[in-house]
Amino acid sequence: MAQAARTQRSLLSLLNSDGKEHPVENTFAVVTLVLGAIAVLTTLSPSLHLVSSWVGLIGIGTGLWGQLISSTTGERFLLIIGLGAASLGFYLGMAHGGLFGGVLG
């Protein structure tokens, strides 16, 4: 008698939708998402423009590299969300004072 296979649904299984493990790619996706969230949340206070601009810039870099090496659609989805948030935080941080906060200019 045939039995139905049970599939466990977790965040990791959504990222590894092809059945293979991708620890490096998943790490880039989660790190980009966290950096994007930090960059956006720190733009709520204009005095934190150094944090938002630098964290946003680093988030853009990790997101672009993660897009380059990503393997599944779930990873790409998280990377795009994180990239958008990091970009928004970076641009608003630049508008509030930039990467160096007026020290070099």
Secondary structure, 3 states (H helix, E strand, C coil): CCCCCCCCCCHHHHHCCCCCCCHHHHHHHHHHHHHHHHHHHHCCCHHHHHHHHHHHHHHHHHHHHHHHHCCCHHHHHHHHHHHHHHHHHHHHHHHHCCCCCCCCC
